[in-house]
């Protein structure tokens, strides 16, 4: 059946009123001569067309020299942002309560102030005296760092006009409200209005704004989802409050990559950057049975992580499987592969697997490290200190390649591991034999890669 042809419409150019036939006078705004014919099938938007403030230009003629990145003074934070803070950028930093979001941003504010940039730190959760006490403890005092404790959006904008800062930090966006909008602070409408207003100020003035965001019990940013769409960068500050290690990850970044990770350590004097956290995840001393070093990837950063296993003979029908820092499902799979493919009995022992330093090693590359650690614990043999591993195990007992293998081997070599066991050991049996071998075979011809093959 042929579709019915759309009937031409007549639209008022002033108010958008439509009519099925031409009339000399608009039936809505009562103006003469403003009703014009619109093409067949077109739909009126009802929005008055305004002249743009600046003409559109080809993208190739637009320069980026007006938006240079500025270092925050915290190298690990700059790494996550892609090299620094872009003028006019809106950055959202989320994290669980007590993880150290305010401490990190106070350190960012202090270092930016020490570099000569005026910073406005708006705390909607603490008084200025409380922030001052924390700043004294972390040595974050500077005359160019201005503090304000406000919960009203209009007053916050007034502080921005008065101080004229080069960086604004609002802690937190869920506790600021505007009297012009209905609802209490933290309601979706208020959060959306506060965030959109601050972001518009950031864009119009080229003023970078960092917003602190609360998270729900599921770990997501509290408030409407549109909050994450409005901002330019979404960073997540994570870490176990029982340990000192903290990570900052970029979940969204319009100005850089999202695969960088910043490492920090919480101390009694505040937060400290950890540019090389390799030693934090390794134990000290002689090799012990049931330990193995695996190479983990945190973004683009390769980290050696020591996996420890302990096995105890069990008389229970269902032996215990206790894991920490690794994926319990992958541990169960690795134990089945060891028993079936490597002839190592694991069904009659309690198995405890953990990582050193509280780091999580849940990627498939942990399979081989878990297998070697468990096998060493059962057979009572240790892995030499110069051996690191990275490989995924299949149910057939094969060692499969993992992502970013060259970066893992390069980092292992830099840290002094002369042997890396990976997919070049084709089966789990070969990998176990290579891990026990303290004197690997010498190759007849030297190549550019100094790491021996197995």
C-alpha positions in Angstrom: 0.0 0.0 0.0 1.4 3.4 -0.9 2.2 5.7 1.9 0.1 8.8 2.3 1.8 11.9 1.1 2.5 14.5 3.9 0.5 17.7 3.6 2.5 20.9 3.3 2.3 23.1 6.5 2.6 26.8 7.1 4.7 28.0 10.0 5.1 31.3 11.8 8.7 32.3 11.7 8.3 34.3 15.0 6.6 31.8 17.3 6.5 28.5 15.4 2.7 28.4 15.2 1.5 26.0 12.4 -1.5 26.0 10.1 -2.7 23.7 7.4 -3.4 26.7 5.1 -1.9 30.1 4.5 -3.2 33.0 6.6 -2.0 36.5 6.6 -2.0 36.8 10.4 -0.5 34.4 12.9 -3.1 32.9 15.1 -0.7 32.7 18.1 1.3 35.9 18.2 -1.1 37.9 16.0 1.7 39.2 13.8 1.1 39.9 10.1 3.1 38.5 7.3 5.1 36.0 9.4 3.4 32.8 8.2 5.4 31.0 5.5 5.1 27.7 3.7 7.3 24.9 4.9 8.4 22.0 2.7 6.4 18.8 2.5 7.2 16.4 5.3 9.1 19.0 7.4 8.5 19.4 11.1 8.8 22.7 12.9 11.0 22.7 16.0 9.2 25.6 17.6 12.5 27.1 18.6 13.5 30.6 17.6 16.6 30.7 15.4 19.4 32.9 16.7 22.5 34.2 15.0 25.6 32.3 16.3 28.2 34.2 18.3 31.0 32.8 16.2 31.0 31.2 12.7 31.6 27.5 12.4 35.1 26.7 11.0 36.7 23.7 9.5 38.2 21.5 12.2 41.6 21.7 10.5 41.7 25.4 11.1 41.1 25.2 14.8 44.3 25.5 17.0 44.9 23.7 20.2 47.4 26.3 21.4 44.7 28.0 23.5 44.2 24.9 25.6 47.6 23.8 26.8 47.7 21.2 29.6 48.7 22.4 33.0 50.5 20.1 35.4 48.7 19.6 38.7 51.9 19.0 40.6 51.0 15.4 41.4 52.6 13.2 38.7 50.5 10.1 39.2 47.3 12.2 38.9 48.6 13.8 35.7 49.4 10.4 34.3 45.8 9.4 34.7 44.5 12.7 33.2 46.7 12.2 30.1 49.5 14.6 30.9 47.8 17.3 32.9 44.6 19.4 33.4 43.1 20.9 30.3 41.7 24.5 30.8 37.9 24.4 31.0 37.8 20.7 31.8 35.2 19.3 34.2 36.7 16.3 36.1 34.6 14.0 38.4 36.5 12.0 41.0 34.5 9.3 42.7 35.4 6.8 45.4 34.1 5.1 48.5 33.9 7.0 51.8 37.2 7.2 53.6 39.4 6.1 50.7 41.2 9.5 50.5 39.5 11.6 47.9 39.6 14.8 49.9 43.2 14.2 50.9 44.3 13.6 47.3 42.5 16.8 46.0 43.9 18.9 48.9 47.4 17.7 47.8 46.6 18.6 44.2 45.3 22.1 45.3 48.4 22.7 47.5 50.9 21.8 44.8 49.0 23.9 42.2 49.1 26.8 44.6 52.8 26.3 45.2 53.4 26.6 41.4 51.8 30.1 41.5 48.2 29.3 40.5 45.3 30.5 42.6 43.1 27.6 43.8 39.6 27.7 45.3 38.7 24.7 47.4 35.0 24.6 48.3 34.2 22.1 51.0 30.5 21.4 51.4 31.0 18.7 54.0 33.7 20.1 56.3 34.3 23.5 57.9 37.3 25.5 56.9 38.9 24.8 60.3 38.6 21.1 59.7 40.2 21.4 56.3 42.9 23.6 57.7 43.7 20.9 60.3 44.1 18.3 57.6 46.2 20.7 55.5 48.6 21.2 58.5 49.0 17.5 58.9 49.8 17.0 55.2 51.9 20.2 54.8 49.4 21.6 52.3 49.4 25.3 53.4 49.9 28.1 50.9 48.6 31.6 50.5 47.3 31.0 47.0 45.0 28.2 48.3 41.6 29.7 49.2 39.1 27.8 51.3 35.3 28.2 51.5 32.7 26.1 53.2 29.4 26.5 51.3 26.4 24.4 50.4 24.6 27.0 48.2 25.4 27.1 44.5 24.8 30.8 44.2 27.3 31.5 47.0 29.9 29.2 45.4 29.5 31.2 42.1 30.0 34.4 44.1 33.3 33.0 45.6 34.5 32.2 42.1 33.8 35.7 40.9 35.5 37.2 43.9 38.6 35.0 44.1 39.1 34.6 40.3 40.9 31.2 40.7 42.7 29.1 38.1 41.4 25.9 39.5 38.2 25.1 41.4 37.6 22.0 43.6 34.1 21.3 44.9 33.8 18.6 47.6 31.3 17.3 46.9 28.7 17.9 44.2 26.0 15.9 46.0 26.1 18.2 49.0 25.7 21.5 47.0 22.1 22.7 46.2 20.5 25.7 44.5 17.5 27.6 45.8 16.2 28.0 42.3 15.5 24.3 41.9 13.2 22.1 43.9 14.4 19.3 46.0 17.0 18.8 48.7 20.7 18.5 48.1 21.7 15.1 46.6 18.4 14.7 44.7 18.8 13.9 41.0 17.4 17.2 39.9 19.7 19.2 42.2 22.8 17.2 41.3 22.1 17.7 37.6 21.5 21.5 38.0 24.6 22.1 40.2 26.8 20.1 37.9 25.6 21.6 34.6 25.9 25.1 36.1 29.5 24.6 37.3 30.4 22.9 34.0 29.0 25.9 32.0 31.1 28.2 34.1 34.2 26.1 33.4 33.6 26.1 29.7 32.8 29.8 29.5 35.9 30.9 31.5 38.4 28.2 30.6 38.4 27.3 34.3 39.1 23.7 35.2 36.7 22.3 37.8 37.2 19.1 39.8 34.0 17.7 41.4 34.0 15.0 44.1 31.2 12.5 43.6 29.8 10.0 46.1 29.2 6.4 45.2 26.4 4.0 45.9 26.9 0.6 47.7 27.3 -0.9 44.2 30.3 1.3 43.5 28.6 3.5 40.9 28.5 7.3 41.0 25.5 8.5 43.0 23.0 10.7 41.3 21.7 10.7 37.7 23.7 9.0 35.1 23.7 12.2 33.1 26.3 13.5 35.6 28.9 11.2 34.0 27.9 12.3 30.5 28.2 16.0 31.4 31.8 15.9 32.6 34.9 15.5 30.5 36.8 13.1 32.7 35.6 10.5 35.2 38.2 9.1 37.6 37.7 6.5 40.3 39.8 6.4 43.4 39.9 2.9 44.8 41.7 0.9 47.4 41.2 -1.2 50.5 41.0 0.9 53.6 42.8 -1.9 55.5 45.9 -1.3 53.3 47.8 1.8 52.3 47.8 1.2 48.6 45.4 3.4 46.4 44.8 3.5 42.7 43.3 6.2 40.5 41.7 5.0 37.2 40.2 6.9 34.4 36.8 5.5 33.4 36.2 8.3 30.9 38.6 10.8 29.4 37.9 13.1 26.5 41.4 14.4 26.4 43.5 11.3 26.8 43.6 7.5 27.2 41.6 5.6 29.8 44.1 2.8 30.4 46.5 4.7 32.7 46.6 4.0 36.4 48.0 6.2 39.2 49.5 4.6 42.3 49.4 6.2 45.7 50.2 5.2 49.3 48.3 6.6 52.3 50.6 7.6 55.1 50.2 9.4 58.4 51.4 12.6 56.8 48.9 12.4 53.9 49.1 10.8 50.5 52.3 9.9 48.7 53.0 9.1 45.1 54.3 5.7 44.2 55.8 6.0 40.7 57.4 2.5 40.9 55.2 0.3 43.2 57.0 -3.0 42.2 58.6 -3.7 45.6 55.2 -3.3 47.4 53.9 -6.6 46.0 56.9 -8.8 46.6 58.1 -10.5 49.8 61.6 -10.4 51.0 64.0 -13.2 51.8 65.0 -16.6 50.3 62.7 -18.4 47.9 59.9 -20.4 49.7 57.9 -23.3 48.4 54.5 -22.2 47.2 55.4 -18.7 45.9 55.6 -17.4 42.4 55.9 -14.0 40.8 53.4 -13.1 38.1 53.5 -10.0 35.9 50.2 -8.1 36.2 49.0 -5.2 34.0 47.4 -2.2 35.6 46.5 -0.1 32.6 49.7 0.4 30.7 51.8 -0.3 33.8 53.3 -3.8 34.4 53.6 -4.8 38.0 55.2 -7.9 39.5 52.8 -9.5 41.9 53.8 -12.4 44.2 51.2 -15.2 44.4 51.5 -17.4 47.5 49.9 -20.8 48.0 49.7 -23.0 51.1 48.3 -26.5 51.0 47.3 -28.6 54.1 46.2 -32.2 54.0 42.4 -32.4 54.6 40.3 -35.2 55.9 37.0 -33.5 55.0 35.0 -34.7 52.0 35.0 -31.1 50.6 38.5 -29.5 51.1 38.6 -25.8 51.7 39.5 -23.3 49.0 40.3 -19.9 50.5 41.5 -17.1 48.2 42.4 -13.5 48.6 43.4 -11.1 45.8 42.7 -13.6 43.0 39.6 -14.9 41.3 38.2 -17.9 43.2 36.6 -19.3 40.0 39.9 -19.2 38.2 41.7 -20.9 41.1 39.1 -23.7 41.0 39.8 -24.2 37.3 43.6 -24.1 37.7 43.3 -26.8 40.4 41.3 -29.0 38.1 43.9 -28.5 35.3 46.7 -29.4 37.6 45.0 -32.6 38.8 44.0 -33.8 35.3 46.8 -32.6 33.0 49.8 -32.4 35.3 48.9 -35.4 37.6 49.2 -33.3 40.8 46.5 -34.3 43.2 44.7 -31.3 44.7 41.4 -33.0 45.7 42.6 -34.1 49.1 44.2 -30.9 50.4 43.0 -27.5 51.6 44.3 -24.8 49.3 44.9 -21.2 50.4 46.0 -18.7 47.7 46.7 -15.0 48.3 48.7 -12.1 46.9 51.2 -10.0 48.7 50.5 -6.3 49.5 46.7 -6.6 49.1 46.8 -6.1 45.3 44.2 -7.8 43.2 45.5 -10.1 40.4 42.3 -11.3 38.7 43.2 -11.3 35.0 43.8 -14.5 33.1 47.5 -13.9 33.2 47.4 -15.0 36.8 46.6 -18.6 35.9 50.2 -19.8 35.4 51.4 -18.1 38.6 48.6 -19.7 40.6 49.4 -23.1 39.1 53.1 -22.9 39.8 52.6 -21.7 43.3 50.1 -24.5 44.2 52.3 -27.1 42.6 55.3 -25.9 44.5 53.4 -25.9 47.7 52.2 -29.5 47.2 55.5 -30.9 45.9 57.6 -28.7 48.3 59.8 -27.0 45.8 60.5 -23.3 45.3 60.8 -21.0 42.3 64.1 -19.2 41.9 64.1 -15.4 42.4 65.0 -14.7 38.8 61.9 -16.3 37.4 58.6 -14.5 36.6 55.6 -15.9 34.8 52.6 -14.6 32.7 50.3 -17.0 31.0 46.7 -18.2 30.7 45.8 -21.9 31.1 43.3 -23.6 29.0 41.3 -26.7 30.1 43.5 -28.7 27.8 46.5 -27.8 29.8 47.9 -25.4 27.2 49.6 -22.1 28.2 48.0 -19.4 26.1 49.4 -16.0 25.3 48.1 -13.0 27.3 47.6 -9.4 26.3 50.5 -6.9 26.3 53.1 -9.7 26.5 56.0 -7.6 25.3 55.4 -5.0 28.0 55.3 -7.7 30.6 58.6 -9.2 29.5 60.2 -5.8 29.2 59.2 -4.9 32.8 60.4 -8.2 34.1 63.7 -7.7 32.5 64.0 -4.2 33.9 63.3 -5.5 37.4 66.0 -8.2 37.1 64.0 -11.3 36.2 66.2 -13.1 33.7 63.7 -15.8 32.9 60.0 -15.3 32.0 57.8 -18.3 31.6 54.9 -17.6 29.3 53.2 -19.1 26.2 56.6 -20.2 24.9 56.2 -23.1 27.4 53.5 -24.8 25.5 51.9 -26.9 28.3 51.5 -26.6 32.0 53.8 -29.6 32.5 56.6 -27.8 30.6 56.0 -24.6 32.6 56.3 -26.5 35.9 59.5 -28.1 34.7 60.9 -24.7 33.6 60.0 -23.2 37.0 62.0 -25.8 38.8 65.0 -25.6 36.5 67.6 -23.4 38.2 70.1 -23.6 35.3 68.2 -23.1 32.0 69.7 -24.2 28.7 72.0 -21.8 27.0 70.9 -20.8 23.5 73.4 -21.3 20.6 72.6 -17.9 19.0 72.0 -14.8 21.0 69.0 -12.6 19.9 67.8 -9.2 20.9 65.6 -10.6 23.6 67.8 -11.6 26.6 65.0 -13.7 28.2 65.6 -17.4 27.5 62.9 -19.5 25.9 61.6 -22.7 27.4 
